[in-house]
Amino acid sequence: MFKKIFVLVIALVFLTSAAYAATTTLTVVGDAGHNMRPFEWYEGDFRELYGVELIQVGVPFGLLYESQRIEFIGETGAYDFMIVYPKFLAEFAANGWLYPLDDFIQEKDPNFDDIIPAYLEFYCKYKGEVFALPYDGDVLSLYYRLDLLENEEEKAAFQDKHGYELKVPETWDEFLDVAEFFTRKAGETLAGEVLNRDFYGTAYYGVKDQLWGWWAAMFASHGGVYFDEETFEPGINSEAAVKATEIMMEFHNYSPPDVLAYGYEELKDVFLEGDCFMVMQWPCIGKKGADPAESRIVGKIGATHVPGVRVNGEVYFRAPMPAGRVLAIAADAEDPWKAYQVIWHLSVVTSLDDVSTHLTGLDPYRFSHFEHPEAYGMFEEIRDAEIYLAGLRQNLENGFPELTLPGTVEYLDTLGVELTNAIVGAKEPQQALDDAASAWRDITNRLGFEAQKAFYVELVEGWREAGLWD
């Protein structure tokens, strides 16, 4: 009997040691906060299913690019896999910093047929090769205070002032009218109640890393393009760009005075705390707006397409697609196959759970994510979830793709700086945009004019095939 017990103990020790030896520690880096939560939620699954022990590193949203790039350049091997914003992907892949996934995809299928083409083709690929799997789909929509829009007193006052009915703004002219109308000072009345603090018609993401995205809604709807396909001259100082900047400058007048310091959290909060009539924002604000723990305006939020320009009786609008997130593996990862299994799990197995909760900022990117409104349980009625998803899909169908050339971070940051110069009056709009275009030429020449042009033409062809480019 003793001998049997001894043999059993030895066997258990052996099995435990073998399991421990099979576990690999991998480090993942991403933007700190709610978008890292799935790594916490499923760390037990990763350990049991794939033998992965996770070390999680969270960095601020605006510092993710530099934190990853520094480690890659230094060849430190600090990160095995990571959350990547798609605008980083081309640079990271071109420099050989990311592990190509095509062979792994043959072994473990991520069901690409279910992924919305824009998110697969422009978020995950570099020169036709897959370097990432999708994790978060982003596009801007217009969110507004439905209760204030339907208030009879406000409707009558707007009609008296502007001579037309108060409604969801469809054009930029209407947007500015509505934003100006709802901008009030503390002590003034809003919907029959005296305000104890200022109330704003609108607000926007003002920090330079994503400022272009809010400006691009105006730029693209006026026919703006990043570059001319024939000459590869920047299009960001065109007539459409100047018009967009002038609208943005007026837009600024109806926003909080510190809006140029607004990132995601500040923009979310000013709307959900009830201090702003309408914002263009990422989809997660619709989910968080239905959560009483985060929102003071539960049940009072409407959603629609971003405004546009009326052409021949029809509103032409383009919804920018800034940010988004994908999961990529470092070229020098400790165990690329195990890292792939983790990102596959998040992109396939748990994806609906992760995009349908208000506890993350992750948004739909698969067709199937739109087919299950019942999963979005933060909404009191399934009809509310259906409205949320329909508004999101409407904007996706008219999406304006984010630039994903090598050097995109530098291109867009430079544009953000010059847009800020115009908004604060440091430069005239045309001068600011001319300076941005000059900087874009310098970036292009430094990275290689012909290579950048060829890549851009390839991108545009893909955008056209996906129905996202005229």
Stockholm file with secondary structure:
# STOCKHOLM 1.0

chainA/1-470         MFKKIFVLVIALVFLTSAAYAATTTLTVVGDAGHNMRPFEWYEGDFRELYGVELIQVGVPFGLLYESQRIEFIGETGAYDFMIVYPKFLAEFAANGWLYPLDDFIQEKDPNFDDIIPAYLEFYCKYKGEVFALPYDGDVLSLYYRLDLLENEEEKAAFQDKHGYELKVPETWDEFLDVAEFFTRKAGETLAGEVLNRDFYGTAYYGVKDQLWGWWAAMFASHGGVYFDEETFEPGINSEAAVKATEIMMEFHNYSPPDVLAYGYEELKDVFLEGDCFMVMQWPCIGKKGADPAESRIVGKIGATHVPGVRVNGEVYFRAPMPAGRVLAIAADAEDPWKAYQVIWHLSVVTSLDDVSTHLTGLDPYRFSHFEHPEAYGMFEEIRDAEIYLAGLRQNLENGFPELTLPGTVEYLDTLGVELTNAIVGAKEPQQALDDAASAWRDITNRLGFEAQKAFYVELVEGWREAGLWD
#=GR chainA/1-470 SS CHHHHHHHHHHHHHHHHHHHHHCEEEEEEEESSGGGHHHHHTHHHHHHHHCEEEEEEEECGGGHHHHHHHHHHTTCCCCSEEEECHHHHHHHHHTTCBCCCHHHHHHSCCCGGGBCHHHHHTTSEETTEECEEEEECCCCEEEEEHHHHTCHHHHHHHHHHHSSCCCCCCBHHHHHHHHHHHCBCTTSEETTEECSSCBBSCCCCCSHHHHHHHHHHHHHHTTCCSBCTTTCCBCTTSHHHHHHHHHHHHHHHTSCTTGGGCCHHHHHHHHHTTCBSEEEECTHHHHHTTCTTTCSCTTCEEEECCCBEEETTEEECCEECCCCEEEEEBTTCSCHHHHHHHHHIIIIISHHHHHSCTTSCCCCCBGGGGSCGGGCTTSSSHHHHHHHHHHHHHHHTTEECCCCSTTHHHHHHHHHHHHHHHHTTSSCHHHHHHHHHHHHHHHHHHHCHHHHHHHHHHHHHHHHHTTCCC
#=GC SS_cons         CHHHHHHHHHHHHHHHHHHHHHCEEEEEEEESSGGGHHHHHTHHHHHHHHCEEEEEEEECGGGHHHHHHHHHHTTCCCCSEEEECHHHHHHHHHTTCBCCCHHHHHHSCCCGGGBCHHHHHTTSEETTEECEEEEECCCCEEEEEHHHHTCHHHHHHHHHHHSSCCCCCCBHHHHHHHHHHHCBCTTSEETTEECSSCBBSCCCCCSHHHHHHHHHHHHHHTTCCSBCTTTCCBCTTSHHHHHHHHHHHHHHHTSCTTGGGCCHHHHHHHHHTTCBSEEEECTHHHHHTTCTTTCSCTTCEEEECCCBEEETTEEECCEECCCCEEEEEBTTCSCHHHHHHHHHIIIIISHHHHHSCTTSCCCCCBGGGGSCGGGCTTSSSHHHHHHHHHHHHHHHTTEECCCCSTTHHHHHHHHHHHHHHHHTTSSCHHHHHHHHHHHHHHHHHHHCHHHHHHHHHHHHHHHHHTTCCC
//
